Amino acid sequence: MKFIRKPFGYEPVITKEDLKKDNKKIVEKASDWRGVLSRIWKLVDEQRFLLIVVLLLVVVSSALALLGPYIIGVMIDQYISKSIFAGLVNMIGILIIVYVFLSVTMYLQNYWMIGISQQTIYRLRTGLFDHLQKLPVTFFDKRQHGELMSRMTNDIENVSQTLNTSFIQVFSSILTLVGTTGVMLLLSPLLTAITLIIVPFMYFAMRWITRRTSKLFKEQQQAVGALNGMIEETISGQRIVKAFSQESRMLEEFSVKSERLKKTGFWALTYSGFIPKVMNLLNNISFTLVAAAGGILAYYDQVTIGEIVIFTEYARQFTRPLNDLANQFNTVLSAIAGAERVFAIIDEPAELDQAEENKDYKLKGNVTFEDVTFRYNKDDESPTIEQVSFHVEAGKTAALVGATGAGKTTIMQLLARFYEVNEGTILIDDIPMDKLPRQTLRSQTAFVLQDPFLFEMTVKENIRYGKLNATDEEVLHAAKEANAHEFIMKLPNGYDTILTADGGEISQGQKQLLSIARALVADPAILLLDEATSSIDTVTELKIQEALERLMEGRTSFVIAHRLNTVRKADLVFVMENGKLVESGSQEELLQKQGRYYGMLTNSKI
């Protein structure tokens, strides 16, 4: 990629090769218009009766719009041209009533259509969010969170705008077009033929434009998603960006993706902007031809002045729906591209959970691995863990030790059933894990991660997240057991203090104490702990260790050990190396063997 110097810095020069490389990152299926529209129509099913009423109002308003010019023509021929004013006032009154009713029907159809569209979008948005909760962890591993957020917001908003405005306009335009053509044929087949001269030009012009805009609007949606994904990653990882002084590189990457969006957006809007210009030109040409031909026919007494007035109005009403249809076509294209991206997520297979039995089973906490082998990618030659077998009795603590990449975290992920094993079996209380519903397993399993995550809600609600029906007394007890009560009471509003995103106003150690309190209030049978006491002051570390000991008491615990103190208090130690379990046993047994674990202690690697 090349950069050119600008007055305020450097700007990337995007080539076709750069765009092709960027486009390869996003895999899109070919547009299925009928399929997408059919699925949107199914979402409207609950309000189909109201939609039919709206469509009937559109028919009425289209008929009234056609009736108005006809009344004007009759007034000119029957009253004004003959200087008869006796009935003119009545005709004016009728015309006013027609346009009042036209306004009322248009208001009602727009009002009800907004309600229909918002209910439809509500169902679409809720369906997407609901499905996101059912997708496996592997789905989120492979996608940028910002790109997913773009589908949840930008793409659905495009569909919303189209349903709000374009649906009625398209249907009304078609009715107006058909009705106007029929009336014009009745008035003057010759003038109708002259009006229709512009239709082939409109068709080929629209075809030339929309063939380009359909592709460009899809690329624009892709570019928005990619840019949002990059922005979300950068903001979430801002500390890392600053720690490694990567601001310039992130700016360059942002400039590339922003430039891609600018280019696709520029050409999409440029081509779509041709539509009103072309349509206005053709409208004016049509009006000129009709006026000229009508004048000639009137000169030879073939038509009346009133008929010419009626016809010129209908000629404008004929070209206006064509113009509206052409303009709305781009909006519909953008909405279909957005809806297709939303349905692509909804069509992703959810986590399979065929276990129907054991829904109310109370876990004891006996855990057994039998020759478990797992690969994150099925095509990987080397498995992440291979032929791992062990047994941990209920209430015991097992420490996982080993170098980075040895497979410790993978064992935790499999215990939480975030991933399915490729080979072997995991048994919980002698029940194969796939025979336990995920909800049953996870509701009785708690996590204390190395980097605890807090939500933007009160301290009380963050703790209660481990058990949503926990009482205030249970929350308070859990906080005290976790050694968190003291610092919570020092916060501005105590337990009702609202934490910002990820608890930015409290320390890492305090976050960890809240995470332990959250696990305590859940009262789980199995604990998965990634002990996080590094980079924490000594006093807080002691509080965390004390809280962890209370949390682990009487529960089956798996601990990724980073501290010798934790390992010494574990009932079992599992030594992982290159995805294999190379040693296991109690602390005393492994020290007597003087194997790998003994060597790790001797070299102070724990």
Summary of the structure (lengths in Angstrom):
residues: 606
radius of gyration: 34.9
end to end distance: 45.6
largest distance: 121.6
contacts: 1911
relative contact order: 0.08
helix: 64%
strand: 11%
